[in-house]
Amino acid sequence: MRYHNITTDDMLNGDGLRTVLWVAGCTHCCQGCHNPITWDIDGGIEFDEAAEQELFEKIAPDYINGVTFSGGDPLHPKNRDMVTELAKKCREKFPNKTIWLYTGYTFEEIKDLEVVSLCDVIVDGEFILAQRDPKLHWKGSSNQRVIDVRETIRLKKIVLFD
Ligand code: SF4
């Protein structure tokens, strides 16, 4: 897997202060995408052991609420295995922190992937420019959903986080 950046103290991509992994690769090509530089699956740099270490070090501080996987699309078919492994490691290392994931796929398209059950919140769906609303929390357009994954799995119906 390749990635572009690991940012921290982020307040826009999930609840509280978060560390965000911005992976490379997205096939959704949404008009008005804020981050088209991340579309190329061969863009960015290799996510190697040093990058993994950096990610964990930036998640570790007590004031960081958790990790957010974004991009690009963490669920691009070529990113899924690595993001799943990272989510597992985060669960083990940081059991009291939350995992958020942004994807251009709908929840219905990805609900059976192993990584889904490792996440607390998934923000799903492509960005639709005509439905853009800057007042929305944690998402860019009103078609997207901020999904409480645990409650959604438990109740077998979509439960929104906000
Ligand atoms: S899914 Fe996200 S990263 Fe991919 S094109 Fe759409 S807005 Fe951009």
Residues whose N, C-alpha, C, O or C-beta is under 5 A from the ligand:
A	BS01	SF4	C26 H28 C29 C30 C33 H34 G71 G72 G104 E126 F127
